[in-house]
Amino acid sequence: MTKKGLAGGTVHKLPEDLRKVILSTPAVKALWEDITPLARNEWICWVISGKRAETRGIRIEKALSKLKGGMRRPCCWAGCIHR
């Protein structure tokens, strides 16, 4: 668990910028807490795997949008190689 009780992933810790975005939208926070730790890990890894700050920002926005739509895992991505 991270600050304010928001669950993280299995391997990756929830970064502050992604945590703030998740907490800003109650529906996304509820879905985040409902998905599995492995699924949360996939979202975190997808966001932090972007090498440039611009890419990371885009991924955070896309993650928020996809989570709002009910998507439980990032689509079209090979998955976290760190588990």
N, C-alpha and C positions, 0 to 999 in steps of 0.2 A: 504494500500500500504506500501511496505517496501522500503529500499534503492534502488535507481536507478529506481523507479517506477514499480517494479515487484509486481504483485498482490499476496495477501496471501489467506488464507482460511476464513471460516466464524467464526470459534471458535479458531482455532490455528493460531499463527503467524508463518510465514515462517522462519525456522531456517537458520542461516548464512551458514552452510555447504551445505544445500540443495540449497539455493539461488545461491551460487557460481557455483554449478554444472549446474543448469538451465541456468544461464547467459553464461556459457562457450560454449553452443551449440545453435546457432540461431534457428534451427528448433524446438528444445525443448522449447525455450523461446516463440516462436510464438504459439505453441500448448498450453503451460501453460497459456498464456494470453487469448486463445480462449475457454478453458474449463470453466465450471461454478465455482463459488466460493465454492459450495458444493463438487465438484469433486477435486478442489485444496485442500480443507480441508481433504478429504479422503487420498490423497497422503501424506500430511504433517503428519496426524495422524498415518498412516501406518509406516512411517519412524521413527517417534519419539517414537512409542510404543515399539520398541525394547529396552530391558533393558540393554544389553551390548553394548559397543562401537563397537565391532566387528559386531554385528548384525545390528546396525545402518548403518555402512559403507557398508555392503552387500546390505542393502535395498536401500541406495542411489544409488549404482551402478545399481541395478535392476530397480529402478525407471527411471534412465536416459535411460537405454536400452529400457524399455517398452514405455516410452514417445517418444523416437526416432522412434519406430515402430508405433506410432499413437494411442497407448492405452490411453484412456481418464480417466480411473479409475483403481485403483489396483484390480487385479483379485483374486478370491478365498480368499477373506477376508471379514469378517462379516460387516465391516464398522466402522466408528467412533461412539463410544458410548457416546461421549461428546456433541452431538447436541441435 
